Amino acid sequence: MKKVAFIFPGQGSQTVGMGKDFFENSEIAKNMISKASDRLGIDFEKLLFEENENLGKTEFTQPAILLVSSIANAIFKEKCDIKPEFVLGHSLGEFSALVAAGAIDYLDAVELVHKRGLFMSEACAGGNAGMMALVGIDDATVEKVCVEQRELGKKVWPANYNMDGQLVLAGIKSDLESLVDVFKGAGAKRAIVLDMSVASHCELLKSAVENLKPYLQEFLKDEFAPVISNVSTQAYTTKDEAIELLASQLTSPVKYKQSIKAHEDKVDLFIEFGNGIVLKGLNKKITDKPTVNVSDMKTLEAVIGELND
Protein backbone atom coordinates (compact mmCIF):
# COMPACT_ATOMS: atom_id res chain seq x y z
CA MET A 1 0.00 0.00 0.00
CA LYS A 2 1.24 3.45 -0.86
CA LYS A 3 2.31 5.82 1.89
CA VAL A 4 0.19 8.95 1.73
CA ALA A 5 -0.19 12.40 3.27
CA PHE A 6 -3.51 14.21 3.54
CA ILE A 7 -3.36 17.90 2.61
CA PHE A 8 -6.01 20.62 2.88
CA PRO A 9 -6.42 23.96 1.05
CA GLY A 10 -6.94 27.33 2.65
CA GLN A 11 -8.77 30.55 1.93
CA GLY A 12 -8.97 31.39 -1.75
CA SER A 13 -10.04 27.88 -2.78
CA GLN A 14 -13.75 28.64 -2.31
CA THR A 15 -16.28 28.69 -5.15
CA VAL A 16 -20.07 28.72 -5.20
CA GLY A 17 -21.30 25.13 -5.55
CA MET A 18 -18.39 23.51 -3.75
CA GLY A 19 -19.40 20.32 -1.98
CA LYS A 20 -22.72 20.06 -3.85
CA ASP A 21 -21.89 16.74 -5.50
CA PHE A 22 -21.08 15.28 -2.07
CA PHE A 23 -24.33 16.72 -0.69
CA GLU A 24 -26.43 15.22 -3.48
CA ASN A 25 -24.81 11.78 -3.27
CA SER A 26 -23.84 11.18 0.37
CA GLU A 27 -25.81 11.00 3.60
CA ILE A 28 -22.58 11.80 5.43
CA ALA A 29 -22.38 15.14 3.62
CA LYS A 30 -26.06 15.94 4.21
CA ASN A 31 -25.72 15.17 7.90
CA MET A 32 -22.50 17.18 8.35
CA ILE A 33 -23.93 20.23 6.58
CA SER A 34 -27.15 20.05 8.60
CA LYS A 35 -25.30 19.80 11.92
CA ALA A 36 -22.94 22.64 11.00
CA SER A 37 -25.90 24.84 10.09
CA ASP A 38 -27.51 24.11 13.46
CA ARG A 39 -24.26 24.71 15.33
CA LEU A 40 -23.53 28.15 13.88
CA GLY A 41 -26.99 29.30 12.85
CA ILE A 42 -25.69 29.63 9.30
CA ASP A 43 -27.57 28.10 6.36
CA PHE A 44 -24.63 26.24 4.84
CA GLU A 45 -26.71 24.92 1.93
CA LYS A 46 -27.40 28.51 0.89
CA LEU A 47 -23.82 29.66 1.68
CA LEU A 48 -22.23 26.86 -0.34
CA PHE A 49 -24.65 26.33 -3.21
CA GLU A 50 -26.27 29.70 -4.01
CA GLU A 51 -24.78 32.98 -5.20
CA ASN A 52 -24.29 35.19 -2.14
CA GLU A 53 -22.04 37.90 -0.72
CA ASN A 54 -21.10 36.04 2.46
CA LEU A 55 -18.90 33.36 0.91
CA GLY A 56 -16.24 36.01 0.29
CA LYS A 57 -16.26 37.24 3.91
CA THR A 58 -13.56 35.53 5.94
CA GLU A 59 -15.80 34.64 8.92
CA PHE A 60 -17.99 32.66 6.49
CA THR A 61 -15.31 31.58 4.04
CA GLN A 62 -13.26 29.79 6.67
CA PRO A 63 -15.98 27.48 8.07
CA ALA A 64 -17.29 26.83 4.53
CA ILE A 65 -13.90 25.65 3.25
CA LEU A 66 -13.20 23.60 6.37
CA LEU A 67 -16.62 21.95 6.20
CA VAL A 68 -16.23 20.89 2.56
CA SER A 69 -12.71 19.58 3.18
CA SER A 70 -13.89 17.65 6.24
CA ILE A 71 -16.79 16.16 4.29
CA ALA A 72 -14.44 15.00 1.53
CA ASN A 73 -12.13 13.41 4.08
CA ALA A 74 -14.97 11.81 6.07
CA ILE A 75 -16.48 10.15 2.98
CA PHE A 76 -13.03 8.99 1.90
CA LYS A 77 -12.35 7.48 5.33
CA GLU A 78 -15.63 5.56 5.20
CA LYS A 79 -14.58 3.96 1.92
CA CYS A 80 -10.83 3.60 2.48
CA ASP A 81 -9.06 2.83 5.76
CA ILE A 82 -5.59 3.98 4.71
CA LYS A 83 -3.82 5.95 7.43
CA PRO A 84 -1.74 9.00 6.42
CA GLU A 85 1.87 9.37 7.49
CA PHE A 86 0.97 12.95 8.40
CA VAL A 87 -1.58 15.65 7.62
CA LEU A 88 -0.85 19.18 6.45
CA GLY A 89 -2.90 22.24 5.58
CA HIS A 90 -2.23 25.60 3.97
CA SER A 91 -3.11 28.36 6.46
CA LEU A 92 -6.80 27.75 7.29
CA GLY A 93 -6.25 24.25 5.93
CA GLU A 94 -4.21 23.40 9.02
CA PHE A 95 -7.49 23.37 10.95
CA SER A 96 -9.00 20.93 8.42
CA ALA A 97 -5.87 18.84 8.93
CA LEU A 98 -6.48 18.87 12.69
CA VAL A 99 -9.96 17.43 12.10
CA ALA A 100 -8.45 14.64 9.99
CA ALA A 101 -5.84 13.97 12.69
CA GLY A 102 -8.47 13.52 15.39
CA ALA A 103 -7.36 16.66 17.21
CA ILE A 104 -10.77 18.33 17.07
CA ASP A 105 -14.34 17.41 16.18
CA TYR A 106 -15.42 18.95 12.87
CA LEU A 107 -18.31 20.84 14.49
CA ASP A 108 -15.98 22.38 17.06
CA ALA A 109 -13.58 23.21 14.22
CA VAL A 110 -16.34 24.89 12.20
CA GLU A 111 -17.11 27.13 15.17
CA LEU A 112 -13.43 27.71 15.89
CA VAL A 113 -12.55 28.96 12.41
CA HIS A 114 -15.73 31.06 12.30
CA LYS A 115 -14.41 32.80 15.43
CA ARG A 116 -10.94 32.96 13.88
CA GLY A 117 -12.36 34.76 10.85
CA LEU A 118 -14.24 37.22 13.04
CA PHE A 119 -11.14 37.96 15.11
CA MET A 120 -9.08 38.49 11.95
CA SER A 121 -11.68 40.87 10.54
CA GLU A 122 -11.88 42.79 13.80
CA ALA A 123 -8.08 43.09 14.00
CA CYS A 124 -7.96 44.58 10.50
CA ALA A 125 -11.15 46.66 10.62
CA GLY A 126 -10.54 50.21 9.44
CA GLY A 127 -6.81 49.57 9.20
CA ASN A 128 -6.44 49.57 5.42
CA ALA A 129 -5.11 46.00 5.54
CA GLY A 130 -4.27 44.07 2.41
CA MET A 131 -2.16 41.45 0.66
CA MET A 132 0.03 41.33 -2.44
CA ALA A 133 1.08 38.44 -4.67
CA LEU A 134 4.61 38.41 -6.05
CA VAL A 135 5.70 36.23 -8.97
CA GLY A 136 9.16 35.53 -10.34
CA ILE A 137 11.28 36.77 -7.46
CA ASP A 138 13.31 34.81 -4.92
CA ASP A 139 12.50 34.69 -1.20
CA ALA A 140 15.74 36.25 0.00
CA THR A 141 15.25 39.34 -2.16
CA VAL A 142 11.65 39.76 -0.95
CA GLU A 143 12.67 39.38 2.67
CA LYS A 144 15.48 41.93 2.23
CA VAL A 145 13.13 44.48 0.64
CA CYS A 146 10.54 43.96 3.40
CA VAL A 147 13.13 44.55 6.13
CA GLU A 148 14.40 47.69 4.39
CA GLN A 149 10.90 49.03 3.91
CA ARG A 150 9.87 48.34 7.52
CA GLU A 151 12.92 50.32 8.62
CA LEU A 152 11.46 53.19 6.57
CA GLY A 153 8.13 52.87 8.35
CA LYS A 154 6.26 50.67 5.90
CA LYS A 155 4.21 47.79 7.31
CA VAL A 156 4.84 44.82 4.98
CA TRP A 157 5.69 41.19 5.77
CA PRO A 158 6.06 37.86 3.89
CA ALA A 159 2.85 35.92 4.57
CA ASN A 160 2.69 32.81 2.35
CA TYR A 161 5.65 30.89 0.94
CA ASN A 162 3.66 29.01 -1.71
CA MET A 163 6.37 27.79 -4.09
CA ASP A 164 9.65 29.01 -5.54
CA GLY A 165 8.94 32.27 -7.35
CA GLN A 166 5.54 32.78 -5.76
CA LEU A 167 5.20 34.57 -2.44
CA VAL A 168 2.34 36.52 -0.88
CA LEU A 169 2.89 39.58 1.31
CA ALA A 170 0.61 41.08 3.96
CA GLY A 171 0.44 44.52 5.50
CA ILE A 172 -1.06 47.97 5.02
CA LYS A 173 -2.65 48.10 1.57
CA SER A 174 -1.38 51.60 0.76
CA ASP A 175 2.16 50.52 1.71
CA LEU A 176 1.88 47.47 -0.52
CA GLU A 177 0.56 49.60 -3.38
CA SER A 178 3.46 52.00 -2.99
CA LEU A 179 5.94 49.13 -3.34
CA VAL A 180 4.72 47.60 -6.61
CA ASP A 181 7.47 49.29 -8.61
CA VAL A 182 10.04 48.60 -5.89
CA PHE A 183 9.44 44.86 -6.11
CA LYS A 184 9.39 44.95 -9.89
CA GLY A 185 12.67 46.82 -9.78
CA ALA A 186 14.04 44.09 -7.52
CA GLY A 187 13.16 41.44 -10.06
CA ALA A 188 9.50 40.52 -9.65
CA LYS A 189 7.74 39.68 -12.91
CA ARG A 190 4.40 40.55 -11.34
CA ALA A 191 3.35 42.40 -8.17
CA ILE A 192 -0.40 42.37 -7.70
CA VAL A 193 -2.29 43.91 -4.79
CA LEU A 194 -5.12 41.48 -4.03
CA ASP A 195 -8.76 42.34 -3.44
CA MET A 196 -8.67 41.55 0.27
CA SER A 197 -9.42 43.51 3.45
CA VAL A 198 -7.61 41.16 5.84
CA ALA A 199 -3.83 40.93 6.20
CA SER A 200 -3.21 37.29 7.13
CA HIS A 201 -0.10 35.95 8.85
CA CYS A 202 1.47 39.22 9.93
CA GLU A 203 1.79 41.46 12.97
CA LEU A 204 -1.45 43.31 12.18
CA LEU A 205 -3.27 40.28 13.63
CA LYS A 206 -1.69 40.46 17.09
CA SER A 207 -5.01 41.28 18.76
CA ALA A 208 -6.55 38.12 17.30
CA VAL A 209 -3.99 35.84 18.97
CA GLU A 210 -5.19 36.14 22.56
CA ASN A 211 -8.83 36.10 21.42
CA LEU A 212 -8.32 32.75 19.69
CA LYS A 213 -6.43 30.94 22.46
CA PRO A 214 -9.41 30.25 24.79
CA TYR A 215 -11.25 28.50 21.96
CA LEU A 216 -8.17 26.41 21.13
CA GLN A 217 -7.98 25.47 24.80
CA GLU A 218 -11.67 24.52 24.87
CA PHE A 219 -11.94 22.54 21.65
CA LEU A 220 -8.61 20.76 21.06
CA LYS A 221 -7.99 17.22 22.32
CA ASP A 222 -4.91 16.30 24.33
CA GLU A 223 -3.20 14.05 21.76
CA PHE A 224 -3.65 13.26 18.09
CA ALA A 225 -1.95 11.98 14.93
CA PRO A 226 0.95 14.04 13.50
CA VAL A 227 0.08 17.43 12.02
CA ILE A 228 2.70 19.52 10.20
CA SER A 229 2.86 23.08 11.46
CA ASN A 230 2.75 26.01 9.03
CA VAL A 231 4.93 27.92 11.48
CA SER A 232 7.70 25.42 12.26
CA THR A 233 7.36 22.94 9.32
CA GLN A 234 7.62 20.18 11.93
CA ALA A 235 5.08 17.70 13.26
CA TYR A 236 3.17 18.24 16.49
CA THR A 237 0.86 15.82 18.30
CA THR A 238 -0.28 17.50 21.55
CA LYS A 239 -2.75 20.16 22.62
CA ASP A 240 -0.13 22.36 24.28
CA GLU A 241 1.96 22.46 21.10
CA ALA A 242 -1.11 23.10 18.99
CA ILE A 243 -2.28 26.08 21.06
CA GLU A 244 1.04 27.87 20.72
CA LEU A 245 1.60 27.02 17.06
CA LEU A 246 -1.94 27.83 15.90
CA ALA A 247 -1.93 31.11 17.80
CA SER A 248 1.48 31.97 16.32
CA GLN A 249 0.21 31.02 12.87
CA LEU A 250 -1.92 34.18 12.83
CA THR A 251 1.15 36.43 12.89
CA SER A 252 3.74 34.13 11.25
CA PRO A 253 4.20 33.30 7.57
CA VAL A 254 2.81 30.07 6.15
CA LYS A 255 5.79 27.90 5.19
CA TYR A 256 3.91 25.66 2.80
CA LYS A 257 6.64 24.85 0.29
CA GLN A 258 9.17 24.34 3.09
CA SER A 259 6.81 21.90 4.79
CA ILE A 260 6.29 19.85 1.64
CA LYS A 261 10.02 19.73 0.96
CA ALA A 262 10.80 18.74 4.56
CA HIS A 263 8.47 15.73 4.52
CA GLU A 264 8.09 14.62 0.89
CA ASP A 265 10.45 11.67 1.38
CA LYS A 266 8.05 10.08 3.89
CA VAL A 267 5.29 9.52 1.34
CA ASP A 268 4.56 8.25 -2.17
CA LEU A 269 1.45 10.35 -2.73
CA PHE A 270 -0.27 13.52 -1.50
CA ILE A 271 -4.08 13.53 -1.36
CA GLU A 272 -5.74 16.96 -1.37
CA PHE A 273 -9.20 17.08 0.21
CA GLY A 274 -11.59 19.91 -0.56
CA ASN A 275 -12.62 22.22 -3.35
CA GLY A 276 -10.40 22.66 -6.38
CA ILE A 277 -6.79 21.73 -7.04
CA VAL A 278 -4.91 24.69 -5.55
CA LEU A 279 -2.40 22.58 -3.62
CA LYS A 280 -2.07 20.06 -6.43
CA GLY A 281 -0.98 22.95 -8.63
CA LEU A 282 1.54 24.20 -6.09
CA ASN A 283 2.91 20.72 -5.45
CA LYS A 284 3.70 20.24 -9.14
CA LYS A 285 6.24 23.06 -8.72
CA ILE A 286 7.54 21.89 -5.33
CA THR A 287 7.90 18.10 -5.39
CA ASP A 288 8.24 15.17 -7.77
CA LYS A 289 5.77 13.20 -5.66
CA PRO A 290 2.31 13.12 -7.27
CA THR A 291 -0.74 14.85 -5.80
CA VAL A 292 -4.33 13.75 -6.39
CA ASN A 293 -7.46 15.53 -5.25
CA VAL A 294 -10.79 14.50 -3.70
CA SER A 295 -13.28 17.25 -4.54
CA ASP A 296 -16.39 15.26 -5.59
CA MET A 297 -17.60 11.67 -5.83
CA LYS A 298 -15.89 11.06 -9.20
CA THR A 299 -12.46 12.13 -7.97
CA LEU A 300 -13.05 10.23 -4.72
CA GLU A 301 -13.59 6.96 -6.59
CA ALA A 302 -10.62 7.66 -8.85
CA VAL A 303 -8.29 8.16 -5.88
CA ILE A 304 -9.53 5.03 -4.13
CA GLY A 305 -9.00 3.11 -7.37
CA GLU A 306 -5.45 4.41 -7.64
CA LEU A 307 -4.68 3.42 -4.05
CA ASN A 308 -5.99 -0.11 -4.68
CA ASP A 309 -3.95 -0.64 -7.85
Disulfide bonds with the S-S distance in Angstrom:
none
